[in-house]
Structures are given as C-alpha cells and as structure tokens.
Amino acid sequence: MNGPTLVSIRAALPQPARPLVERVLKVARLERLTVFLVGGPVRDHLLGLPIRDVDLLLVPSRDRSAAWLAEQAAPEGVPVVSHGRFGTVGIGRGQAKIDLATARTERYAHPGALPTVEAGTLETDLLRRDFTVNSLAYALSPSARRRHPGLVDPHGGLADLHAKVLRVHHDASFRDDPTRALRAARLGPRLGFALTRGSRAVLLDALREGAFGRVSGDRLRRELDKTFLDARLHLNPADALARLSSWHVLAALEPGLELPRTARTALRRLGRALADPPFPLRGRAVLAGLAVWLAPLPAGLRRRTAERFGIRGEAIRRLVDYPAAQERWLRRLARVRGRGATDALLGSIPDEELLALYAAAAPSVGRRIARWAAEDRRRRLPVDGSDLVAAGLSGPAVGRALVRVRTAYLDGELRTREEALALAAELARRDRSRRRRSPPGVPRKPRGPAAAGKGRS
Ligand code: ATP
C-alpha cells in the first residue's frame, strides 16, 4: 500500500474526469474553499486499485455550498444535477462525471428512517459514513492542505485497510441504517474484506431489535441494484447474497428468504454475463437477478420478496410467473430447430427474462440464446406491418403474418423485399379464403392434424 501524494492522487483520477476536478480546485483556490477527495476513491487508491468514481467534499463556509461551487466550476453546457440541500451534486456525464457534496451531519429520528441532515465539518461527515475504510479523505485544495497536509484518517481506516476489515463506527450503525448490511455484503467480496467481530455483534443487535423490518423497499432495492451492477466488476452476485444469508439478514428482510443452493450456478453465470455481455444487454439487471435468485423459492415468497424490495406493478407478476415460463421456454427451445423458429420463440421474451433464461440454461442452450440475441434479434425485415396491410391483411392476421415472414426470412427461405411481398400476398389470399369459409359468428370446424400439418407452399 503506497503512501499517496497529491501528485499520485491527481494522476490516478480517471482521465475524463480530471479537467472537471481541476476546474473545481481552481474555484476553490480563488475562493479559499476547503475541498477533499473522500471515501471510495481514497480507499481504492490506497489499495492500489483504479479510481472509478470521483467523490469530492466541500467543507461549507461563508454560505458556499457544493451546489454553488459546482455552478461556478462547470463549463458551459456541462450538466449540474443537484440532489437536495445537503445532497450530492453531480457535474458532467458518463465517464466525465464527478460528485461534489457539502460536508454534513446526519441524525436518525428512528431506526431505518432517512436521516435529518445539516451542514457539518469534515469530521462529522467522515463519522456519518458506513465503514472506517470509507472514512478516509485526502486534502486537495490549498485551504484543505493547510488544515490537513495529506491523508485524513481520524477513525483508523488505514489500519483497517491493512487488516482487510470492514468496521462500523458505532453500536447503532446498522440499527440507524440497516442498508449498511447490504453495503457490507457488497463491499466485502469486492475488496476481499470481512466484517469485524464487533461489527457482526452490532449487526446482530440490529437484527434482534427488528431494525430491518423498518427500511423502505426503495432503499433496499437501490442497494440490491448496485449488488447486481457490481457484477460488471467481475463479482459474483451470489457471494454478496451468501453473506447476507449467513448473517440472517435475508430472513430478517422477508421470513423464509434465503439463497437457494440451486440458484448459485445461475447467479454466477448471470454475473459473468453482466461483466462480459455475450449479447447486447437491455433491461434492469436487478430484475434478471431477482428472477434467477428467487426461481427455486415458492411463488408466495417470490411475490412477498419482490414487494419487500420495492418492485412494483407488472414486474412483480413477471417475477412470480418466471419459473413456470422458464420451464416452458426451455422445453420449447429443446424442440424447435432453425433460426426462424428460435426467433419466434425468443423474440417474445422480455429482456430481463431473456438474460435470466440465458443464465439458467445449459451452456449449449445458452449459446443458442446468445447467438440469437447478438445476431438475429437485430435483423430487420425487408417489409413491415404497413406492407402487410397493403397486401390485404388486417387485424391479428397482420401480427401472425409478420411472424411467418420473419421466420421464413431468418431461415433463408426468402431474401428480398419482392419475395417477402409475394409471401405476404399469398398469406392474405389464404386469410381471405379462410374467412370466406367461416364468416364472423360461424364457428370454424376444428382443423384436423392433416390440415394443421400443411406448411406454406
Ligand atoms: P464506493 O465506496 O466505491 O464509492 P459505492 O459506489 O457503493 O462505493 P456510493 O453509494 O456512491 O458508494 O457511496 C459513496 C460513499 O458514501 C461510500 O463510500 C460511503 O462512505 C458513503 N455511504 C453511502 N451509503 C451510505 C450509508 N447508507 N451509510 C453511510 N455511508 C454511506
């Protein structure tokens, strides 16, 4: 672990974000403002890891807040997004984004509540953080360096980095904010750190006091979101969930909730897919993650867990229905042959379920899914719905005909727009004659197996 210098720390900042940091520091120098680099970036730099996010902290003085400093420093056209009076201000976008916060003090009215926040000092801001290894700061602006020549470590964060442990600051930490347990479960595997024995005891107290029942679903989901997004750092989401399970946190969140052994392999595959996507990924990682994780559990528990994590609306029904749908899709995939038929099946599966299915399927089936999603899904037909309507089709027959044309196209049975239009005309002709045979209101005779077996001529 190298001792950081101002030069090494500035050089380690992500390249695209550096010009913004320099602009903030220029305003800070002119205005004699006290600005530190805090938390994750200091921790990661000390560990020799790349700095991914830039988190700056302004100690407020003379009514100068992070929002004011951000407005002064941001170049014309660069967005400044502010989250509440003492919240973080984001400057820039994408890789060229930095976060700037005003130092604050937090008080918890009751366990699990959102804290009341007021302006604070560097010391109070570091103390409100989750773990000592995140309570490190490094002075950047001249005014900050006059107060603290370099690394600021009031809570033994450096020693804990050496010891590879996560330690909370006080005995009420997990009771005040149980989401810190989810953070510990996520950060632990990421850094290879364990929760100290004392912090485990603090967690146990919070569990005994029922603190986990009082956290909102939205706050839990935001942490769960990050757990699945961290898979992009080549982390297995099952490792974080296994920690939560062994700490009895899952059962405290929802009675009966666990990490089923049978979900682990699929979660590992899901994690790998999020890190190195085998096809362009769409949708929310957390929904794919929940689908895979909860699939072996009973339907009622799946529903309650989804609700507990603040999932809403249609997404809940999809999570409840997922295991039966997965079985059905896998059965059909084993039967269908050809790219067109595969497309007709997979094309109807929502993005999150497709990713979950990829993770749950045997590797050979997974490869078929990946090939379809990477290649065939994007292929455009030489005709569209309006062409089919122009050919004489209407109502649901248009959708059915589109599937037929697409299947034939992906199977290589037709290649040009003319061939596609010819098939559309043929389908329209058959649709007309079928409707003549059974006008509306007259029930159609069921088609016999011979008729059903007749393909397109
Ligand atoms: P990193 O620590 O690498 O920045 P992250 O992206 O999960 O990880 P954020 O969620 O952006 O971190 O939080 C930034 C910092 O804010 C953390 O390092 C932590 O010190 C602090 N923090 C975030 N959530 C909490 C919380 N619930 N309680 C206390 N401190 C928190």
Residues whose N, C-alpha, C, O or C-beta is under 5 A from the ligand:
A	BS01	ATP	G39 G40 R128 R129 D130 N134 D177 R180
